[in-house]
Amino acid sequence: MKSCLIVIDVQQSFRHRPYSTERDMAPYLAAQNALIEGCVAAGVPVVRVLHNEGPEVAGNPFALASGQVRPLEGLVDFEPTASFRKRRHSALVGTGLDVWLSQNGIGRLIVSGIRTEQCCETTTRHASDLGWEVDYVLDATLTYDMVQPDGRPLPAADIKARTATVLEGRFARICRVDEALERAGARAAAVAA
């Protein structure tokens, strides 16, 4: 089965949101960069997806006019096999990514990026429902603290734990970078042989 790494919304836009913090950024970037570099080394296609929505004004960090819909500073420089721009939570809605994956014989997706519980989780659920096998690389996703409807804080670590719990065994296999790379390397070698 041919694999593909999808790097979702790893873009400078997030650093311009009021909830943004650098607290978890360094370990996230280390994991994300290791995943990208490992996939590139194994010959696994790496797809970049960037999010673009809202009013096209410079003050909106998710608008092209802002100049922030670009790779996150600190992300390893790589040449994506394909690039897509999305306007919805799922990277598979209205982007053509689903068509590209099918045309390229991709059977397994490796999901990574920003935000853990939003675009990464939504893409994972959607991909699973459409029949793709999904490895969700939790340490190569990033999210931020949130506030629950009742006003209580919800730490990013708790959000990640919840995402892992609801996806594991239902929509994806939750794995670490090294596990995803091992599977991608073995599968990349099997496809090439």
Secondary structure as UniProt FT lines:
FT   STRAND          2..8
FT   HELIX           12..16
FT   TURN            18..19
FT   TURN            23..24
FT   HELIX           25..42
FT   STRAND          46..51
FT   TURN            58..59
FT   TURN            61..62
FT   HELIX           64..66
FT   TURN            73..74
FT   STRAND          82..86
FT   TURN            91..92
FT   HELIX           97..103
FT   TURN            104..105
FT   STRAND          106..114
FT   HELIX           116..120
FT   HELIX           121..129
FT   TURN            130..131
FT   STRAND          133..142
FT   STRAND          146..147
FT   TURN            149..150
FT   STRAND          153..154
FT   HELIX           156..167
FT   TURN            169..171
FT   STRAND          172..175
FT   HELIX           177..192
//
